[in-house]
């Protein structure tokens, strides 16, 4: 929340999550970012469980007016991406 804000708006160097391609695009892209991080600003969150990561991604894909084609991300998708 300190980086992207609870409203989904960006904060400084952290981009907004509202209608962001990385959020509403293919879920595999967002899974990769959460597992591996992105650049120096976005850390990896691979220490979270598959259920926790799937929950975060599902939330961001449906919050703040986002309408992702793949709205629901299952923990199985996270487990597969870890391999």
PyMOL commands that place a pseudoatom at each C-alpha (Angstrom):
pseudoatom trace, name=CA, resn=UNK, resi=1, chain=A, elem=C, hetatm=0, pos=[0.000, 0.000, 0.000]
pseudoatom trace, name=CA, resn=UNK, resi=2, chain=A, elem=C, hetatm=0, pos=[2.887, 2.383, 0.601]
pseudoatom trace, name=CA, resn=UNK, resi=3, chain=A, elem=C, hetatm=0, pos=[4.009, 1.953, -2.983]
pseudoatom trace, name=CA, resn=UNK, resi=4, chain=A, elem=C, hetatm=0, pos=[0.851, 1.898, -5.088]
pseudoatom trace, name=CA, resn=UNK, resi=5, chain=A, elem=C, hetatm=0, pos=[-1.628, 3.278, -2.508]
pseudoatom trace, name=CA, resn=UNK, resi=6, chain=A, elem=C, hetatm=0, pos=[-4.874, 1.635, -1.357]
pseudoatom trace, name=CA, resn=UNK, resi=7, chain=A, elem=C, hetatm=0, pos=[-6.771, 3.610, -3.998]
pseudoatom trace, name=CA, resn=UNK, resi=8, chain=A, elem=C, hetatm=0, pos=[-4.752, 1.963, -6.783]
pseudoatom trace, name=CA, resn=UNK, resi=9, chain=A, elem=C, hetatm=0, pos=[-3.197, 5.319, -7.655]
pseudoatom trace, name=CA, resn=UNK, resi=10, chain=A, elem=C, hetatm=0, pos=[0.516, 5.570, -8.214]
pseudoatom trace, name=CA, resn=UNK, resi=11, chain=A, elem=C, hetatm=0, pos=[2.925, 7.211, -5.802]
pseudoatom trace, name=CA, resn=UNK, resi=12, chain=A, elem=C, hetatm=0, pos=[6.064, 8.857, -7.126]
pseudoatom trace, name=CA, resn=UNK, resi=13, chain=A, elem=C, hetatm=0, pos=[8.073, 6.266, -9.041]
pseudoatom trace, name=CA, resn=UNK, resi=14, chain=A, elem=C, hetatm=0, pos=[5.412, 3.605, -8.427]
pseudoatom trace, name=CA, resn=UNK, resi=15, chain=A, elem=C, hetatm=0, pos=[2.865, 3.351, -11.252]
pseudoatom trace, name=CA, resn=UNK, resi=16, chain=A, elem=C, hetatm=0, pos=[-0.886, 3.341, -10.804]
pseudoatom trace, name=CA, resn=UNK, resi=17, chain=A, elem=C, hetatm=0, pos=[-2.571, -0.063, -10.853]
pseudoatom trace, name=CA, resn=UNK, resi=18, chain=A, elem=C, hetatm=0, pos=[-5.798, 1.378, -12.234]
pseudoatom trace, name=CA, resn=UNK, resi=19, chain=A, elem=C, hetatm=0, pos=[-6.261, 0.001, -15.754]
pseudoatom trace, name=CA, resn=UNK, resi=20, chain=A, elem=C, hetatm=0, pos=[-2.528, -0.704, -15.978]
pseudoatom trace, name=CA, resn=UNK, resi=21, chain=A, elem=C, hetatm=0, pos=[-1.529, -3.158, -18.711]
pseudoatom trace, name=CA, resn=UNK, resi=22, chain=A, elem=C, hetatm=0, pos=[0.499, -5.128, -16.149]
pseudoatom trace, name=CA, resn=UNK, resi=23, chain=A, elem=C, hetatm=0, pos=[-2.688, -5.638, -14.109]
pseudoatom trace, name=CA, resn=UNK, resi=24, chain=A, elem=C, hetatm=0, pos=[-5.419, -6.130, -16.705]
pseudoatom trace, name=CA, resn=UNK, resi=25, chain=A, elem=C, hetatm=0, pos=[-3.228, -7.845, -19.311]
pseudoatom trace, name=CA, resn=UNK, resi=26, chain=A, elem=C, hetatm=0, pos=[-2.382, -11.566, -19.284]
pseudoatom trace, name=CA, resn=UNK, resi=27, chain=A, elem=C, hetatm=0, pos=[-2.329, -12.901, -15.731]
pseudoatom trace, name=CA, resn=UNK, resi=28, chain=A, elem=C, hetatm=0, pos=[0.961, -14.700, -16.433]
pseudoatom trace, name=CA, resn=UNK, resi=29, chain=A, elem=C, hetatm=0, pos=[2.664, -11.301, -16.761]
pseudoatom trace, name=CA, resn=UNK, resi=30, chain=A, elem=C, hetatm=0, pos=[1.431, -10.150, -13.365]
pseudoatom trace, name=CA, resn=UNK, resi=31, chain=A, elem=C, hetatm=0, pos=[2.348, -13.483, -11.765]
pseudoatom trace, name=CA, resn=UNK, resi=32, chain=A, elem=C, hetatm=0, pos=[5.889, -13.135, -13.144]
pseudoatom trace, name=CA, resn=UNK, resi=33, chain=A, elem=C, hetatm=0, pos=[6.226, -9.632, -11.687]
pseudoatom trace, name=CA, resn=UNK, resi=34, chain=A, elem=C, hetatm=0, pos=[5.079, -10.707, -8.217]
pseudoatom trace, name=CA, resn=UNK, resi=35, chain=A, elem=C, hetatm=0, pos=[7.320, -13.772, -8.180]
pseudoatom trace, name=CA, resn=UNK, resi=36, chain=A, elem=C, hetatm=0, pos=[10.430, -12.150, -9.653]
pseudoatom trace, name=CA, resn=UNK, resi=37, chain=A, elem=C, hetatm=0, pos=[10.071, -8.442, -8.984]
pseudoatom trace, name=CA, resn=UNK, resi=38, chain=A, elem=C, hetatm=0, pos=[10.669, -5.760, -11.604]
pseudoatom trace, name=CA, resn=UNK, resi=39, chain=A, elem=C, hetatm=0, pos=[13.747, -3.569, -11.653]
pseudoatom trace, name=CA, resn=UNK, resi=40, chain=A, elem=C, hetatm=0, pos=[15.012, -2.041, -8.437]
pseudoatom trace, name=CA, resn=UNK, resi=41, chain=A, elem=C, hetatm=0, pos=[11.653, -0.623, -7.312]
pseudoatom trace, name=CA, resn=UNK, resi=42, chain=A, elem=C, hetatm=0, pos=[9.407, -3.710, -7.311]
pseudoatom trace, name=CA, resn=UNK, resi=43, chain=A, elem=C, hetatm=0, pos=[10.656, -6.478, -5.009]
pseudoatom trace, name=CA, resn=UNK, resi=44, chain=A, elem=C, hetatm=0, pos=[9.927, -10.149, -5.422]
pseudoatom trace, name=CA, resn=UNK, resi=45, chain=A, elem=C, hetatm=0, pos=[7.054, -11.440, -3.284]
pseudoatom trace, name=CA, resn=UNK, resi=46, chain=A, elem=C, hetatm=0, pos=[7.852, -15.141, -3.766]
pseudoatom trace, name=CA, resn=UNK, resi=47, chain=A, elem=C, hetatm=0, pos=[7.980, -15.588, 0.017]
pseudoatom trace, name=CA, resn=UNK, resi=48, chain=A, elem=C, hetatm=0, pos=[4.160, -15.351, -0.008]
pseudoatom trace, name=CA, resn=UNK, resi=49, chain=A, elem=C, hetatm=0, pos=[2.159, -18.530, -0.466]
pseudoatom trace, name=CA, resn=UNK, resi=50, chain=A, elem=C, hetatm=0, pos=[0.486, -19.432, -3.752]
pseudoatom trace, name=CA, resn=UNK, resi=51, chain=A, elem=C, hetatm=0, pos=[-2.888, -18.621, -2.177]
pseudoatom trace, name=CA, resn=UNK, resi=52, chain=A, elem=C, hetatm=0, pos=[-1.703, -15.212, -0.983]
pseudoatom trace, name=CA, resn=UNK, resi=53, chain=A, elem=C, hetatm=0, pos=[-0.245, -14.227, -4.365]
pseudoatom trace, name=CA, resn=UNK, resi=54, chain=A, elem=C, hetatm=0, pos=[-3.337, -15.466, -6.219]
pseudoatom trace, name=CA, resn=UNK, resi=55, chain=A, elem=C, hetatm=0, pos=[-5.511, -13.445, -3.836]
pseudoatom trace, name=CA, resn=UNK, resi=56, chain=A, elem=C, hetatm=0, pos=[-3.511, -10.242, -4.355]
pseudoatom trace, name=CA, resn=UNK, resi=57, chain=A, elem=C, hetatm=0, pos=[-3.554, -10.624, -8.131]
pseudoatom trace, name=CA, resn=UNK, resi=58, chain=A, elem=C, hetatm=0, pos=[-7.271, -11.445, -8.212]
pseudoatom trace, name=CA, resn=UNK, resi=59, chain=A, elem=C, hetatm=0, pos=[-7.967, -8.378, -6.072]
pseudoatom trace, name=CA, resn=UNK, resi=60, chain=A, elem=C, hetatm=0, pos=[-5.970, -5.971, -8.237]
pseudoatom trace, name=CA, resn=UNK, resi=61, chain=A, elem=C, hetatm=0, pos=[-7.502, -7.366, -11.439]
pseudoatom trace, name=CA, resn=UNK, resi=62, chain=A, elem=C, hetatm=0, pos=[-10.985, -6.551, -10.130]
pseudoatom trace, name=CA, resn=UNK, resi=63, chain=A, elem=C, hetatm=0, pos=[-10.500, -3.459, -7.921]
pseudoatom trace, name=CA, resn=UNK, resi=64, chain=A, elem=C, hetatm=0, pos=[-10.698, 0.249, -8.824]
pseudoatom trace, name=CA, resn=UNK, resi=65, chain=A, elem=C, hetatm=0, pos=[-12.814, -0.397, -11.937]
pseudoatom trace, name=CA, resn=UNK, resi=66, chain=A, elem=C, hetatm=0, pos=[-10.308, -2.828, -13.444]
pseudoatom trace, name=CA, resn=UNK, resi=67, chain=A, elem=C, hetatm=0, pos=[-11.969, -5.380, -15.696]
pseudoatom trace, name=CA, resn=UNK, resi=68, chain=A, elem=C, hetatm=0, pos=[-9.404, -8.046, -16.573]
pseudoatom trace, name=CA, resn=UNK, resi=69, chain=A, elem=C, hetatm=0, pos=[-10.389, -10.822, -18.979]
pseudoatom trace, name=CA, resn=UNK, resi=70, chain=A, elem=C, hetatm=0, pos=[-8.889, -13.338, -16.572]
pseudoatom trace, name=CA, resn=UNK, resi=71, chain=A, elem=C, hetatm=0, pos=[-10.442, -11.899, -13.426]
pseudoatom trace, name=CA, resn=UNK, resi=72, chain=A, elem=C, hetatm=0, pos=[-9.830, -14.915, -11.175]
pseudoatom trace, name=CA, resn=UNK, resi=73, chain=A, elem=C, hetatm=0, pos=[-6.326, -16.272, -10.662]
pseudoatom trace, name=CA, resn=UNK, resi=74, chain=A, elem=C, hetatm=0, pos=[-6.041, -19.673, -9.010]
pseudoatom trace, name=CA, resn=UNK, resi=75, chain=A, elem=C, hetatm=0, pos=[-3.198, -20.731, -6.675]
pseudoatom trace, name=CA, resn=UNK, resi=76, chain=A, elem=C, hetatm=0, pos=[-2.421, -23.524, -9.154]
pseudoatom trace, name=CA, resn=UNK, resi=77, chain=A, elem=C, hetatm=0, pos=[-1.300, -20.885, -11.692]
pseudoatom trace, name=CA, resn=UNK, resi=78, chain=A, elem=C, hetatm=0, pos=[1.159, -19.492, -9.158]
pseudoatom trace, name=CA, resn=UNK, resi=79, chain=A, elem=C, hetatm=0, pos=[2.502, -22.958, -8.349]
pseudoatom trace, name=CA, resn=UNK, resi=80, chain=A, elem=C, hetatm=0, pos=[3.029, -23.662, -12.063]
pseudoatom trace, name=CA, resn=UNK, resi=81, chain=A, elem=C, hetatm=0, pos=[4.860, -20.358, -12.546]
pseudoatom trace, name=CA, resn=UNK, resi=82, chain=A, elem=C, hetatm=0, pos=[7.241, -21.195, -9.697]
pseudoatom trace, name=CA, resn=UNK, resi=83, chain=A, elem=C, hetatm=0, pos=[8.569, -24.242, -11.576]
for i in range(1, 83): cmd.bond("trace and resi %d" % i, "trace and resi %d" % (i + 1))
show_as sticks, trace
zoom trace
